Amino acid sequence: MPQHVRVVPPDPAWAEGYRRERALLMPVFGPLLVELHHIGSTAVEGLWAKPILDLMPVVTSLEAVDRLDPELEALGYQCMGEFGIPGRRYFRKGGDHRTHQLHVFQAGDRKNILRHLAVRGYLRACPAEREAYGALKRWLAGRYPEDIEGYCDGKDAFVRALERRALDWYDEKRP
């Protein structure tokens, strides 16, 4: 079944949705959890987005996370393994009508953790970049309303360049 692509205006309820999901997840991850971040477009005020909350748990051990599959499944998450990104554990909730995604990385995975946090910070700080990204997503959703792969492929070059600019910005702002 094709996944419908829907990009919607920014919704202030996304921040509260993150807080609610965080409260559910913290006891599951327990002492494995180092940090838990709201990432992705729903974490950027003013950015159009697919209404899917992305959360990034940073943990002490991915192997230990693999043993949490039953608890996460009880919360409605489907365990997808690395799902194309080595060193990640990916979980999704809501099936074809996805509501949440977890991108779990082990502490010390500087490359993957930093790129997510840098992009989030950069889009929060740079209104022109935020608007350009939102406009691209709206256009792609109109062009590929039933083709998530076409939508993602259409964003790929923009997102890669965005990540490079965000990482440069992040490096410049650090002391």
CNS distance restraints for C-alpha pairs under 8 A (distance, minus, plus):
assign (resid   2 and name CA) (resid 146 and name CA) 5.74 0.50 0.50
assign (resid   2 and name CA) (resid 147 and name CA) 6.35 0.50 0.50
assign (resid   2 and name CA) (resid 148 and name CA) 7.62 0.50 0.50
assign (resid   3 and name CA) (resid  96 and name CA) 5.80 0.50 0.50
assign (resid   3 and name CA) (resid  97 and name CA) 7.68 0.50 0.50
assign (resid   3 and name CA) (resid 146 and name CA) 5.68 0.50 0.50
assign (resid   3 and name CA) (resid 147 and name CA) 6.35 0.50 0.50
assign (resid   3 and name CA) (resid 148 and name CA) 5.97 0.50 0.50
assign (resid   4 and name CA) (resid  96 and name CA) 7.94 0.50 0.50
assign (resid   4 and name CA) (resid 145 and name CA) 5.71 0.50 0.50
assign (resid   4 and name CA) (resid 146 and name CA) 4.48 0.50 0.50
assign (resid   4 and name CA) (resid 147 and name CA) 6.77 0.50 0.50
assign (resid   4 and name CA) (resid 148 and name CA) 7.00 0.50 0.50
assign (resid   5 and name CA) (resid  50 and name CA) 7.37 0.50 0.50
assign (resid   5 and name CA) (resid 141 and name CA) 5.64 0.50 0.50
assign (resid   5 and name CA) (resid 144 and name CA) 7.03 0.50 0.50
assign (resid   5 and name CA) (resid 145 and name CA) 4.86 0.50 0.50
assign (resid   5 and name CA) (resid 146 and name CA) 5.84 0.50 0.50
assign (resid   5 and name CA) (resid 147 and name CA) 6.84 0.50 0.50
assign (resid   5 and name CA) (resid 148 and name CA) 6.04 0.50 0.50
assign (resid   5 and name CA) (resid 151 and name CA) 7.60 0.50 0.50
assign (resid   6 and name CA) (resid  50 and name CA) 5.61 0.50 0.50
assign (resid   6 and name CA) (resid  51 and name CA) 7.65 0.50 0.50
assign (resid   6 and name CA) (resid 141 and name CA) 6.15 0.50 0.50
assign (resid   6 and name CA) (resid 145 and name CA) 6.98 0.50 0.50
assign (resid   7 and name CA) (resid  48 and name CA) 6.35 0.50 0.50
assign (resid   7 and name CA) (resid  49 and name CA) 4.95 0.50 0.50
assign (resid   7 and name CA) (resid  50 and name CA) 4.40 0.50 0.50
assign (resid   7 and name CA) (resid  51 and name CA) 7.03 0.50 0.50
assign (resid   7 and name CA) (resid 137 and name CA) 6.84 0.50 0.50
assign (resid   7 and name CA) (resid 138 and name CA) 5.96 0.50 0.50
assign (resid   7 and name CA) (resid 141 and name CA) 6.30 0.50 0.50
assign (resid   8 and name CA) (resid  48 and name CA) 5.54 0.50 0.50
assign (resid   8 and name CA) (resid  49 and name CA) 5.51 0.50 0.50
assign (resid   8 and name CA) (resid  50 and name CA) 6.10 0.50 0.50
assign (resid   8 and name CA) (resid  51 and name CA) 6.79 0.50 0.50
assign (resid   9 and name CA) (resid  46 and name CA) 7.86 0.50 0.50
assign (resid   9 and name CA) (resid  47 and name CA) 7.12 0.50 0.50
assign (resid   9 and name CA) (resid  48 and name CA) 4.67 0.50 0.50
assign (resid   9 and name CA) (resid  49 and name CA) 6.72 0.50 0.50
assign (resid  10 and name CA) (resid  42 and name CA) 7.37 0.50 0.50
assign (resid  10 and name CA) (resid  45 and name CA) 6.71 0.50 0.50
assign (resid  10 and name CA) (resid  46 and name CA) 5.34 0.50 0.50
assign (resid  10 and name CA) (resid  47 and name CA) 5.46 0.50 0.50
assign (resid  10 and name CA) (resid  48 and name CA) 5.05 0.50 0.50
assign (resid  10 and name CA) (resid  49 and name CA) 6.74 0.50 0.50
assign (resid  11 and name CA) (resid  42 and name CA) 7.92 0.50 0.50
assign (resid  12 and name CA) (resid  16 and name CA) 7.63 0.50 0.50
assign (resid  12 and name CA) (resid  45 and name CA) 7.51 0.50 0.50
assign (resid  13 and name CA) (resid  17 and name CA) 6.13 0.50 0.50
assign (resid  14 and name CA) (resid  18 and name CA) 6.19 0.50 0.50
assign (resid  14 and name CA) (resid  42 and name CA) 6.11 0.50 0.50
assign (resid  14 and name CA) (resid  43 and name CA) 7.42 0.50 0.50
assign (resid  14 and name CA) (resid  53 and name CA) 7.11 0.50 0.50
assign (resid  15 and name CA) (resid  19 and name CA) 6.44 0.50 0.50
assign (resid  15 and name CA) (resid  42 and name CA) 7.74 0.50 0.50
assign (resid  15 and name CA) (resid  43 and name CA) 7.00 0.50 0.50
assign (resid  16 and name CA) (resid  20 and name CA) 6.22 0.50 0.50
assign (resid  17 and name CA) (resid  21 and name CA) 6.20 0.50 0.50
assign (resid  17 and name CA) (resid  53 and name CA) 7.64 0.50 0.50
assign (resid  18 and name CA) (resid  22 and name CA) 5.94 0.50 0.50
assign (resid  18 and name CA) (resid  38 and name CA) 6.52 0.50 0.50
assign (resid  18 and name CA) (resid  53 and name CA) 6.80 0.50 0.50
assign (resid  18 and name CA) (resid  55 and name CA) 7.61 0.50 0.50
assign (resid  19 and name CA) (resid  23 and name CA) 6.27 0.50 0.50
assign (resid  20 and name CA) (resid  24 and name CA) 6.61 0.50 0.50
assign (resid  21 and name CA) (resid  25 and name CA) 6.17 0.50 0.50
assign (resid  22 and name CA) (resid  26 and name CA) 5.96 0.50 0.50
assign (resid  22 and name CA) (resid  36 and name CA) 7.42 0.50 0.50
assign (resid  23 and name CA) (resid  27 and name CA) 7.50 0.50 0.50
assign (resid  24 and name CA) (resid  28 and name CA) 7.34 0.50 0.50
assign (resid  25 and name CA) (resid  29 and name CA) 6.32 0.50 0.50
assign (resid  26 and name CA) (resid  30 and name CA) 5.78 0.50 0.50
assign (resid  26 and name CA) (resid  33 and name CA) 7.35 0.50 0.50
assign (resid  28 and name CA) (resid  68 and name CA) 7.43 0.50 0.50
assign (resid  28 and name CA) (resid  71 and name CA) 6.61 0.50 0.50
assign (resid  28 and name CA) (resid  72 and name CA) 7.35 0.50 0.50
assign (resid  29 and name CA) (resid  33 and name CA) 5.52 0.50 0.50
assign (resid  29 and name CA) (resid  65 and name CA) 7.57 0.50 0.50
assign (resid  29 and name CA) (resid  68 and name CA) 7.68 0.50 0.50
assign (resid  32 and name CA) (resid  59 and name CA) 5.13 0.50 0.50
assign (resid  32 and name CA) (resid  60 and name CA) 5.22 0.50 0.50
assign (resid  32 and name CA) (resid  61 and name CA) 6.76 0.50 0.50
assign (resid  32 and name CA) (resid  64 and name CA) 7.74 0.50 0.50
assign (resid  32 and name CA) (resid  65 and name CA) 7.88 0.50 0.50
assign (resid  33 and name CA) (resid  57 and name CA) 6.70 0.50 0.50
assign (resid  33 and name CA) (resid  58 and name CA) 6.03 0.50 0.50
assign (resid  33 and name CA) (resid  59 and name CA) 4.56 0.50 0.50
assign (resid  33 and name CA) (resid  60 and name CA) 6.62 0.50 0.50
assign (resid  34 and name CA) (resid  57 and name CA) 7.56 0.50 0.50
assign (resid  34 and name CA) (resid  58 and name CA) 5.42 0.50 0.50
assign (resid  34 and name CA) (resid  59 and name CA) 5.19 0.50 0.50
assign (resid  34 and name CA) (resid  60 and name CA) 6.65 0.50 0.50
assign (resid  34 and name CA) (resid 107 and name CA) 7.24 0.50 0.50
assign (resid  35 and name CA) (resid  57 and name CA) 5.91 0.50 0.50
assign (resid  35 and name CA) (resid  58 and name CA) 5.08 0.50 0.50
assign (resid  35 and name CA) (resid  59 and name CA) 7.10 0.50 0.50
assign (resid  36 and name CA) (resid  55 and name CA) 6.94 0.50 0.50
assign (resid  36 and name CA) (resid  56 and name CA) 5.62 0.50 0.50
assign (resid  36 and name CA) (resid  57 and name CA) 4.34 0.50 0.50
assign (resid  36 and name CA) (resid  58 and name CA) 6.08 0.50 0.50
assign (resid  37 and name CA) (resid  55 and name CA) 5.64 0.50 0.50
assign (resid  37 and name CA) (resid  56 and name CA) 5.01 0.50 0.50
assign (resid  37 and name CA) (resid  57 and name CA) 6.37 0.50 0.50
assign (resid  38 and name CA) (resid  42 and name CA) 7.94 0.50 0.50
assign (resid  38 and name CA) (resid  43 and name CA) 5.61 0.50 0.50
assign (resid  38 and name CA) (resid  53 and name CA) 7.55 0.50 0.50
assign (resid  38 and name CA) (resid  54 and name CA) 6.09 0.50 0.50
assign (resid  38 and name CA) (resid  55 and name CA) 4.71 0.50 0.50
assign (resid  38 and name CA) (resid  56 and name CA) 6.37 0.50 0.50
assign (resid  39 and name CA) (resid  43 and name CA) 5.21 0.50 0.50
assign (resid  39 and name CA) (resid  44 and name CA) 7.98 0.50 0.50
assign (resid  39 and name CA) (resid  53 and name CA) 7.83 0.50 0.50
assign (resid  39 and name CA) (resid  54 and name CA) 5.41 0.50 0.50
assign (resid  39 and name CA) (resid  55 and name CA) 5.68 0.50 0.50
assign (resid  39 and name CA) (resid  56 and name CA) 6.57 0.50 0.50
assign (resid  39 and name CA) (resid 116 and name CA) 6.55 0.50 0.50
assign (resid  39 and name CA) (resid 117 and name CA) 7.01 0.50 0.50
assign (resid  39 and name CA) (resid 120 and name CA) 6.33 0.50 0.50
assign (resid  40 and name CA) (resid  44 and name CA) 7.30 0.50 0.50
assign (resid  40 and name CA) (resid  53 and name CA) 7.47 0.50 0.50
assign (resid  40 and name CA) (resid  54 and name CA) 5.66 0.50 0.50
assign (resid  40 and name CA) (resid  55 and name CA) 7.94 0.50 0.50
assign (resid  40 and name CA) (resid 116 and name CA) 7.40 0.50 0.50
assign (resid  40 and name CA) (resid 120 and name CA) 6.61 0.50 0.50
assign (resid  41 and name CA) (resid  47 and name CA) 6.26 0.50 0.50
assign (resid  41 and name CA) (resid  48 and name CA) 7.17 0.50 0.50
assign (resid  41 and name CA) (resid  49 and name CA) 5.53 0.50 0.50
assign (resid  41 and name CA) (resid  50 and name CA) 7.75 0.50 0.50
assign (resid  41 and name CA) (resid 120 and name CA) 7.63 0.50 0.50
assign (resid  42 and name CA) (resid  47 and name CA) 7.18 0.50 0.50
assign (resid  42 and name CA) (resid  48 and name CA) 7.87 0.50 0.50
assign (resid  42 and name CA) (resid  49 and name CA) 6.17 0.50 0.50
assign (resid  42 and name CA) (resid  50 and name CA) 7.80 0.50 0.50
assign (resid  42 and name CA) (resid  51 and name CA) 7.05 0.50 0.50
assign (resid  42 and name CA) (resid  52 and name CA) 7.11 0.50 0.50
assign (resid  42 and name CA) (resid  53 and name CA) 6.01 0.50 0.50
assign (resid  42 and name CA) (resid  54 and name CA) 7.36 0.50 0.50
assign (resid  43 and name CA) (resid  53 and name CA) 7.87 0.50 0.50
assign (resid  43 and name CA) (resid  54 and name CA) 7.96 0.50 0.50
assign (resid  43 and name CA) (resid 120 and name CA) 7.03 0.50 0.50
assign (resid  44 and name CA) (resid 120 and name CA) 6.45 0.50 0.50
assign (resid  44 and name CA) (resid 123 and name CA) 6.70 0.50 0.50
assign (resid  44 and name CA) (resid 124 and name CA) 5.62 0.50 0.50
assign (resid  45 and name CA) (resid 124 and name CA) 6.86 0.50 0.50
assign (resid  46 and name CA) (resid 130 and name CA) 7.71 0.50 0.50
assign (resid  47 and name CA) (resid 130 and name CA) 6.10 0.50 0.50
assign (resid  47 and name CA) (resid 131 and name CA) 7.02 0.50 0.50
assign (resid  47 and name CA) (resid 133 and name CA) 7.96 0.50 0.50
assign (resid  47 and name CA) (resid 134 and name CA) 5.80 0.50 0.50
assign (resid  48 and name CA) (resid 134 and name CA) 5.02 0.50 0.50
assign (resid  48 and name CA) (resid 135 and name CA) 7.94 0.50 0.50
assign (resid  48 and name CA) (resid 137 and name CA) 7.52 0.50 0.50
assign (resid  48 and name CA) (resid 138 and name CA) 7.54 0.50 0.50
assign (resid  49 and name CA) (resid 134 and name CA) 7.13 0.50 0.50
assign (resid  49 and name CA) (resid 137 and name CA) 7.39 0.50 0.50
assign (resid  51 and name CA) (resid  99 and name CA) 6.81 0.50 0.50
assign (resid  52 and name CA) (resid  98 and name CA) 6.36 0.50 0.50
assign (resid  52 and name CA) (resid  99 and name CA) 4.59 0.50 0.50
assign (resid  52 and name CA) (resid 100 and name CA) 5.18 0.50 0.50
assign (resid  52 and name CA) (resid 101 and name CA) 7.10 0.50 0.50
assign (resid  53 and name CA) (resid  99 and name CA) 6.21 0.50 0.50
assign (resid  53 and name CA) (resid 100 and name CA) 4.63 0.50 0.50
assign (resid  53 and name CA) (resid 101 and name CA) 6.23 0.50 0.50
assign (resid  54 and name CA) (resid 100 and name CA) 5.83 0.50 0.50
assign (resid  54 and name CA) (resid 101 and name CA) 4.82 0.50 0.50
assign (resid  54 and name CA) (resid 102 and name CA) 5.94 0.50 0.50
assign (resid  54 and name CA) (resid 103 and name CA) 7.34 0.50 0.50
assign (resid  55 and name CA) (resid 100 and name CA) 7.58 0.50 0.50
assign (resid  55 and name CA) (resid 101 and name CA) 6.24 0.50 0.50
assign (resid  55 and name CA) (resid 102 and name CA) 4.96 0.50 0.50
assign (resid  55 and name CA) (resid 103 and name CA) 6.27 0.50 0.50
assign (resid  56 and name CA) (resid 102 and name CA) 5.76 0.50 0.50
assign (resid  56 and name CA) (resid 103 and name CA) 4.84 0.50 0.50
assign (resid  56 and name CA) (resid 104 and name CA) 5.50 0.50 0.50
assign (resid  56 and name CA) (resid 105 and name CA) 7.30 0.50 0.50
assign (resid  57 and name CA) (resid 102 and name CA) 7.14 0.50 0.50
assign (resid  57 and name CA) (resid 103 and name CA) 6.65 0.50 0.50
assign (resid  57 and name CA) (resid 104 and name CA) 4.91 0.50 0.50
assign (resid  57 and name CA) (resid 105 and name CA) 6.57 0.50 0.50
assign (resid  58 and name CA) (resid 104 and name CA) 5.92 0.50 0.50
assign (resid  58 and name CA) (resid 105 and name CA) 5.10 0.50 0.50
assign (resid  58 and name CA) (resid 106 and name CA) 5.49 0.50 0.50
assign (resid  58 and name CA) (resid 107 and name CA) 5.61 0.50 0.50
assign (resid  58 and name CA) (resid 113 and name CA) 7.95 0.50 0.50
assign (resid  59 and name CA) (resid  65 and name CA) 7.94 0.50 0.50
assign (resid  59 and name CA) (resid 104 and name CA) 7.21 0.50 0.50
assign (resid  59 and name CA) (resid 105 and name CA) 6.33 0.50 0.50
assign (resid  59 and name CA) (resid 106 and name CA) 4.85 0.50 0.50
assign (resid  59 and name CA) (resid 107 and name CA) 5.59 0.50 0.50
assign (resid  60 and name CA) (resid 106 and name CA) 5.66 0.50 0.50
assign (resid  60 and name CA) (resid 107 and name CA) 5.69 0.50 0.50
assign (resid  61 and name CA) (resid  65 and name CA) 6.52 0.50 0.50
assign (resid  61 and name CA) (resid 106 and name CA) 5.79 0.50 0.50
assign (resid  61 and name CA) (resid 107 and name CA) 7.80 0.50 0.50
assign (resid  62 and name CA) (resid  66 and name CA) 6.38 0.50 0.50
assign (resid  62 and name CA) (resid  87 and name CA) 7.90 0.50 0.50
assign (resid  62 and name CA) (resid  88 and name CA) 7.85 0.50 0.50
assign (resid  62 and name CA) (resid  89 and name CA) 7.32 0.50 0.50
assign (resid  62 and name CA) (resid 104 and name CA) 7.80 0.50 0.50
assign (resid  62 and name CA) (resid 105 and name CA) 7.08 0.50 0.50
assign (resid  62 and name CA) (resid 106 and name CA) 5.91 0.50 0.50
assign (resid  63 and name CA) (resid  67 and name CA) 7.10 0.50 0.50
assign (resid  64 and name CA) (resid  68 and name CA) 7.10 0.50 0.50
assign (resid  65 and name CA) (resid  69 and name CA) 7.33 0.50 0.50
assign (resid  68 and name CA) (resid  72 and name CA) 6.25 0.50 0.50
assign (resid  69 and name CA) (resid  73 and name CA) 5.93 0.50 0.50
assign (resid  69 and name CA) (resid  79 and name CA) 6.49 0.50 0.50
assign (resid  70 and name CA) (resid  74 and name CA) 6.18 0.50 0.50
assign (resid  71 and name CA) (resid  75 and name CA) 6.71 0.50 0.50
assign (resid  72 and name CA) (resid  76 and name CA) 6.62 0.50 0.50
assign (resid  72 and name CA) (resid  77 and name CA) 5.42 0.50 0.50
assign (resid  72 and name CA) (resid  78 and name CA) 7.66 0.50 0.50
assign (resid  72 and name CA) (resid  79 and name CA) 7.93 0.50 0.50
assign (resid  73 and name CA) (resid  77 and name CA) 4.63 0.50 0.50
assign (resid  73 and name CA) (resid  78 and name CA) 5.94 0.50 0.50
assign (resid  73 and name CA) (resid  79 and name CA) 7.35 0.50 0.50
assign (resid  76 and name CA) (resid  93 and name CA) 5.61 0.50 0.50
assign (resid  76 and name CA) (resid  94 and name CA) 7.13 0.50 0.50
assign (resid  77 and name CA) (resid  91 and name CA) 5.79 0.50 0.50
assign (resid  77 and name CA) (resid  92 and name CA) 5.21 0.50 0.50
assign (resid  77 and name CA) (resid  93 and name CA) 4.42 0.50 0.50
assign (resid  77 and name CA) (resid  94 and name CA) 7.48 0.50 0.50
assign (resid  78 and name CA) (resid  91 and name CA) 5.37 0.50 0.50
assign (resid  78 and name CA) (resid  92 and name CA) 5.23 0.50 0.50
assign (resid  78 and name CA) (resid  93 and name CA) 6.08 0.50 0.50
assign (resid  78 and name CA) (resid  95 and name CA) 7.94 0.50 0.50
assign (resid  79 and name CA) (resid  89 and name CA) 7.90 0.50 0.50
assign (resid  79 and name CA) (resid  90 and name CA) 6.46 0.50 0.50
assign (resid  79 and name CA) (resid  91 and name CA) 4.69 0.50 0.50
assign (resid  79 and name CA) (resid  92 and name CA) 6.89 0.50 0.50
assign (resid  80 and name CA) (resid  89 and name CA) 7.11 0.50 0.50
assign (resid  80 and name CA) (resid  90 and name CA) 5.38 0.50 0.50
assign (resid  80 and name CA) (resid  91 and name CA) 5.58 0.50 0.50
assign (resid  80 and name CA) (resid  92 and name CA) 7.56 0.50 0.50
assign (resid  81 and name CA) (resid  88 and name CA) 7.44 0.50 0.50
assign (resid  81 and name CA) (resid  89 and name CA) 5.05 0.50 0.50
assign (resid  81 and name CA) (resid  90 and name CA) 5.63 0.50 0.50
assign (resid  81 and name CA) (resid  91 and name CA) 7.54 0.50 0.50
assign (resid  82 and name CA) (resid  86 and name CA) 5.76 0.50 0.50
assign (resid  82 and name CA) (resid  87 and name CA) 6.58 0.50 0.50
assign (resid  82 and name CA) (resid  88 and name CA) 4.92 0.50 0.50
assign (resid  82 and name CA) (resid  89 and name CA) 4.75 0.50 0.50
assign (resid  82 and name CA) (resid  90 and name CA) 5.83 0.50 0.50
assign (resid  83 and name CA) (resid  88 and name CA) 7.73 0.50 0.50
assign (resid  83 and name CA) (resid  89 and name CA) 7.38 0.50 0.50
assign (resid  83 and name CA) (resid  90 and name CA) 6.27 0.50 0.50
assign (resid  87 and name CA) (resid 105 and name CA) 6.51 0.50 0.50
assign (resid  87 and name CA) (resid 106 and name CA) 7.44 0.50 0.50
assign (resid  87 and name CA) (resid 109 and name CA) 7.90 0.50 0.50
assign (resid  88 and name CA) (resid 103 and name CA) 6.42 0.50 0.50
assign (resid  88 and name CA) (resid 104 and name CA) 5.49 0.50 0.50
assign (resid  88 and name CA) (resid 105 and name CA) 5.11 0.50 0.50
assign (resid  88 and name CA) (resid 106 and name CA) 7.69 0.50 0.50
assign (resid  89 and name CA) (resid 102 and name CA) 7.72 0.50 0.50
assign (resid  89 and name CA) (resid 103 and name CA) 5.99 0.50 0.50
assign (resid  89 and name CA) (resid 104 and name CA) 4.95 0.50 0.50
assign (resid  89 and name CA) (resid 105 and name CA) 6.75 0.50 0.50
assign (resid  90 and name CA) (resid 101 and name CA) 7.19 0.50 0.50
assign (resid  90 and name CA) (resid 102 and name CA) 5.55 0.50 0.50
assign (resid  90 and name CA) (resid 103 and name CA) 4.95 0.50 0.50
assign (resid  90 and name CA) (resid 104 and name CA) 6.29 0.50 0.50
assign (resid  91 and name CA) (resid 101 and name CA) 5.65 0.50 0.50
assign (resid  91 and name CA) (resid 102 and name CA) 4.98 0.50 0.50
assign (resid  91 and name CA) (resid 103 and name CA) 6.87 0.50 0.50
assign (resid  92 and name CA) (resid  98 and name CA) 6.87 0.50 0.50
assign (resid  92 and name CA) (resid  99 and name CA) 7.81 0.50 0.50
assign (resid  92 and name CA) (resid 100 and name CA) 5.81 0.50 0.50
assign (resid  92 and name CA) (resid 101 and name CA) 4.42 0.50 0.50
assign (resid  92 and name CA) (resid 102 and name CA) 6.34 0.50 0.50
assign (resid  93 and name CA) (resid  98 and name CA) 5.53 0.50 0.50
assign (resid  93 and name CA) (resid  99 and name CA) 5.78 0.50 0.50
assign (resid  93 and name CA) (resid 100 and name CA) 5.09 0.50 0.50
assign (resid  93 and name CA) (resid 101 and name CA) 6.27 0.50 0.50
assign (resid  94 and name CA) (resid  98 and name CA) 4.04 0.50 0.50
assign (resid  94 and name CA) (resid  99 and name CA) 5.37 0.50 0.50
assign (resid  94 and name CA) (resid 100 and name CA) 7.08 0.50 0.50
assign (resid 105 and name CA) (resid 109 and name CA) 6.63 0.50 0.50
assign (resid 105 and name CA) (resid 112 and name CA) 7.50 0.50 0.50
assign (resid 105 and name CA) (resid 113 and name CA) 7.02 0.50 0.50
assign (resid 109 and name CA) (resid 113 and name CA) 6.15 0.50 0.50
assign (resid 110 and name CA) (resid 114 and name CA) 5.50 0.50 0.50
assign (resid 111 and name CA) (resid 115 and name CA) 6.17 0.50 0.50
assign (resid 112 and name CA) (resid 116 and name CA) 6.58 0.50 0.50
assign (resid 113 and name CA) (resid 117 and name CA) 6.43 0.50 0.50
assign (resid 114 and name CA) (resid 118 and name CA) 5.79 0.50 0.50
assign (resid 114 and name CA) (resid 167 and name CA) 7.93 0.50 0.50
assign (resid 115 and name CA) (resid 119 and name CA) 6.08 0.50 0.50
assign (resid 115 and name CA) (resid 163 and name CA) 6.50 0.50 0.50
assign (resid 115 and name CA) (resid 166 and name CA) 7.69 0.50 0.50
assign (resid 115 and name CA) (resid 167 and name CA) 6.56 0.50 0.50
assign (resid 116 and name CA) (resid 120 and name CA) 6.25 0.50 0.50
assign (resid 117 and name CA) (resid 121 and name CA) 6.10 0.50 0.50
assign (resid 118 and name CA) (resid 122 and name CA) 5.90 0.50 0.50
assign (resid 118 and name CA) (resid 163 and name CA) 7.61 0.50 0.50
assign (resid 118 and name CA) (resid 166 and name CA) 5.41 0.50 0.50
assign (resid 118 and name CA) (resid 167 and name CA) 5.73 0.50 0.50
assign (resid 118 and name CA) (resid 169 and name CA) 7.85 0.50 0.50
assign (resid 118 and name CA) (resid 170 and name CA) 5.83 0.50 0.50
assign (resid 119 and name CA) (resid 123 and name CA) 6.03 0.50 0.50
assign (resid 119 and name CA) (resid 162 and name CA) 7.26 0.50 0.50
assign (resid 119 and name CA) (resid 163 and name CA) 5.96 0.50 0.50
assign (resid 119 and name CA) (resid 166 and name CA) 5.16 0.50 0.50
assign (resid 119 and name CA) (resid 167 and name CA) 7.30 0.50 0.50
assign (resid 120 and name CA) (resid 124 and name CA) 6.19 0.50 0.50
assign (resid 121 and name CA) (resid 125 and name CA) 6.15 0.50 0.50
assign (resid 121 and name CA) (resid 166 and name CA) 7.83 0.50 0.50
assign (resid 122 and name CA) (resid 126 and name CA) 5.90 0.50 0.50
assign (resid 122 and name CA) (resid 166 and name CA) 5.38 0.50 0.50
assign (resid 122 and name CA) (resid 169 and name CA) 7.00 0.50 0.50
assign (resid 122 and name CA) (resid 170 and name CA) 7.48 0.50 0.50
assign (resid 123 and name CA) (resid 127 and name CA) 6.81 0.50 0.50
assign (resid 123 and name CA) (resid 129 and name CA) 6.20 0.50 0.50
assign (resid 123 and name CA) (resid 130 and name CA) 5.13 0.50 0.50
assign (resid 124 and name CA) (resid 130 and name CA) 7.30 0.50 0.50
assign (resid 126 and name CA) (resid 130 and name CA) 6.29 0.50 0.50
assign (resid 127 and name CA) (resid 131 and name CA) 6.07 0.50 0.50
assign (resid 128 and name CA) (resid 132 and name CA) 6.14 0.50 0.50
assign (resid 129 and name CA) (resid 133 and name CA) 6.10 0.50 0.50
assign (resid 130 and name CA) (resid 134 and name CA) 6.14 0.50 0.50
assign (resid 131 and name CA) (resid 135 and name CA) 6.04 0.50 0.50
assign (resid 132 and name CA) (resid 136 and name CA) 6.23 0.50 0.50
assign (resid 133 and name CA) (resid 137 and name CA) 6.27 0.50 0.50
assign (resid 133 and name CA) (resid 158 and name CA) 7.99 0.50 0.50
assign (resid 134 and name CA) (resid 138 and name CA) 6.20 0.50 0.50
assign (resid 135 and name CA) (resid 139 and name CA) 6.17 0.50 0.50
assign (resid 136 and name CA) (resid 140 and name CA) 6.09 0.50 0.50
assign (resid 136 and name CA) (resid 155 and name CA) 7.46 0.50 0.50
assign (resid 137 and name CA) (resid 141 and name CA) 6.00 0.50 0.50
assign (resid 137 and name CA) (resid 151 and name CA) 7.91 0.50 0.50
assign (resid 137 and name CA) (resid 155 and name CA) 7.39 0.50 0.50
assign (resid 138 and name CA) (resid 142 and name CA) 6.32 0.50 0.50
assign (resid 139 and name CA) (resid 143 and name CA) 6.27 0.50 0.50
assign (resid 140 and name CA) (resid 144 and name CA) 5.82 0.50 0.50
assign (resid 140 and name CA) (resid 145 and name CA) 7.89 0.50 0.50
assign (resid 140 and name CA) (resid 151 and name CA) 5.54 0.50 0.50
assign (resid 140 and name CA) (resid 154 and name CA) 6.73 0.50 0.50
assign (resid 140 and name CA) (resid 155 and name CA) 7.89 0.50 0.50
assign (resid 141 and name CA) (resid 145 and name CA) 5.17 0.50 0.50
assign (resid 141 and name CA) (resid 151 and name CA) 6.40 0.50 0.50
assign (resid 143 and name CA) (resid 151 and name CA) 7.91 0.50 0.50
assign (resid 144 and name CA) (resid 148 and name CA) 7.06 0.50 0.50
assign (resid 144 and name CA) (resid 150 and name CA) 6.10 0.50 0.50
assign (resid 144 and name CA) (resid 151 and name CA) 5.73 0.50 0.50
assign (resid 147 and name CA) (resid 151 and name CA) 6.30 0.50 0.50
assign (resid 148 and name CA) (resid 152 and name CA) 6.07 0.50 0.50
assign (resid 149 and name CA) (resid 153 and name CA) 5.93 0.50 0.50
assign (resid 150 and name CA) (resid 154 and name CA) 6.00 0.50 0.50
assign (resid 151 and name CA) (resid 155 and name CA) 6.54 0.50 0.50
assign (resid 152 and name CA) (resid 156 and name CA) 6.20 0.50 0.50
assign (resid 155 and name CA) (resid 159 and name CA) 5.93 0.50 0.50
assign (resid 156 and name CA) (resid 160 and name CA) 6.17 0.50 0.50
assign (resid 157 and name CA) (resid 161 and name CA) 6.28 0.50 0.50
assign (resid 158 and name CA) (resid 162 and name CA) 5.98 0.50 0.50
assign (resid 159 and name CA) (resid 163 and name CA) 6.01 0.50 0.50
assign (resid 160 and name CA) (resid 164 and name CA) 6.46 0.50 0.50
assign (resid 161 and name CA) (resid 165 and name CA) 6.33 0.50 0.50
assign (resid 162 and name CA) (resid 166 and name CA) 5.98 0.50 0.50
assign (resid 163 and name CA) (resid 167 and name CA) 6.04 0.50 0.50
assign (resid 164 and name CA) (resid 168 and name CA) 6.20 0.50 0.50
assign (resid 165 and name CA) (resid 169 and name CA) 6.06 0.50 0.50
assign (resid 166 and name CA) (resid 170 and name CA) 6.01 0.50 0.50
assign (resid 167 and name CA) (resid 171 and name CA) 6.10 0.50 0.50
assign (resid 168 and name CA) (resid 172 and name CA) 6.18 0.50 0.50
assign (resid 169 and name CA) (resid 173 and name CA) 6.26 0.50 0.50
assign (resid 170 and name CA) (resid 174 and name CA) 6.37 0.50 0.50
